[in-house]
Amino acid sequence: MTSDRIAPDAVELARLRWRCRRGLLELDIVLGRFVERQYAGLDPPQKVVFDVLLDLPDNTLWDRITGKEPTEHKAQNELLELINAV
């Protein structure tokens, strides 16, 4: 059986860990845990959505994670649920 999930390599994980280092300690903790525990299980489209989320300013991203700022994007909502589940 084949899977469309591809394990991240060391370079990709290092890049992600660096991008998850944020100005808000809460984001550092939540994003770091997510990358360590769940990122490898994401499919390629989910990884793209995560990358888009990481482009958001810290406060906007935190507000989306905590549900203070809802988004209309279904894929983002699904990924935000995964992040919150960690």
C-alpha positions as CSV (number, residue, x, y, z in Angstrom):
1,M,0.0,0.0,0.0
2,T,1.4,3.4,-0.9
3,S,0.9,6.6,1.0
4,D,1.0,10.2,-0.2
5,R,2.6,11.2,3.1
6,I,6.3,11.7,2.9
7,A,8.5,11.8,5.9
8,P,10.3,15.1,6.3
9,D,14.0,15.1,6.0
10,A,16.4,16.6,8.5
11,V,16.8,19.8,6.5
12,E,13.0,20.3,6.2
13,L,12.6,19.8,9.9
14,A,15.4,22.2,10.8
15,R,13.8,24.8,8.6
16,L,10.4,24.3,10.2
17,R,11.8,24.4,13.7
18,W,13.5,27.7,12.8
19,R,10.2,29.1,11.3
20,C,8.3,28.1,14.4
21,R,10.5,30.2,16.7
22,R,8.3,33.2,17.2
23,G,8.1,36.3,19.3
24,L,5.3,34.8,21.4
25,L,6.4,32.0,23.8
26,E,3.0,30.4,23.5
27,L,3.5,30.1,19.7
28,D,7.0,28.6,20.2
29,I,5.6,25.9,22.5
30,V,2.5,25.1,20.4
31,L,4.1,25.1,17.0
32,G,7.2,23.2,18.3
33,R,5.1,20.4,19.8
34,F,3.0,20.2,16.6
35,V,6.1,19.9,14.4
36,E,7.6,17.2,16.6
37,R,4.5,15.2,17.1
38,Q,2.3,15.7,14.0
39,Y,4.1,17.3,11.1
40,A,5.5,14.0,9.6
41,G,1.9,12.7,9.3
42,L,0.7,15.6,7.2
43,D,0.0,15.1,3.5
44,P,1.6,17.5,1.0
45,P,-1.4,19.9,0.8
46,Q,-1.6,20.1,4.6
47,K,2.1,21.0,4.7
48,V,1.5,23.8,2.2
49,V,-1.3,25.1,4.5
50,F,1.0,24.9,7.5
51,D,3.6,26.9,5.6
52,V,1.0,29.6,4.8
53,L,0.0,29.7,8.5
54,L,3.6,30.3,9.4
55,D,3.7,33.3,7.1
56,L,1.1,35.0,9.3
57,P,2.2,37.6,11.8
58,D,2.5,36.2,15.4
59,N,-0.6,37.8,16.8
60,T,-2.8,36.8,13.9
61,L,-1.5,33.3,14.0
62,W,-2.1,33.1,17.8
63,D,-5.6,34.5,17.4
64,R,-6.4,31.8,14.8
65,I,-4.9,29.0,16.9
66,T,-7.0,30.2,19.9
67,G,-10.1,30.7,17.8
68,K,-10.3,34.5,18.5
69,E,-9.9,35.2,14.8
70,P,-11.9,32.7,12.7
71,T,-10.9,31.9,9.1
72,E,-13.1,31.0,6.3
73,H,-10.5,28.6,4.8
74,K,-11.6,25.0,5.4
75,A,-8.1,23.6,5.1
76,Q,-6.7,26.1,7.6
77,N,-9.5,25.3,10.0
78,E,-8.8,21.6,9.8
79,L,-5.1,22.1,10.4
80,L,-5.7,24.5,13.2
81,E,-7.8,21.7,14.9
82,L,-4.8,19.4,14.5
83,I,-2.5,22.0,16.0
84,N,-4.9,22.5,19.0
85,A,-5.1,18.7,19.5
86,V,-1.4,18.5,20.4
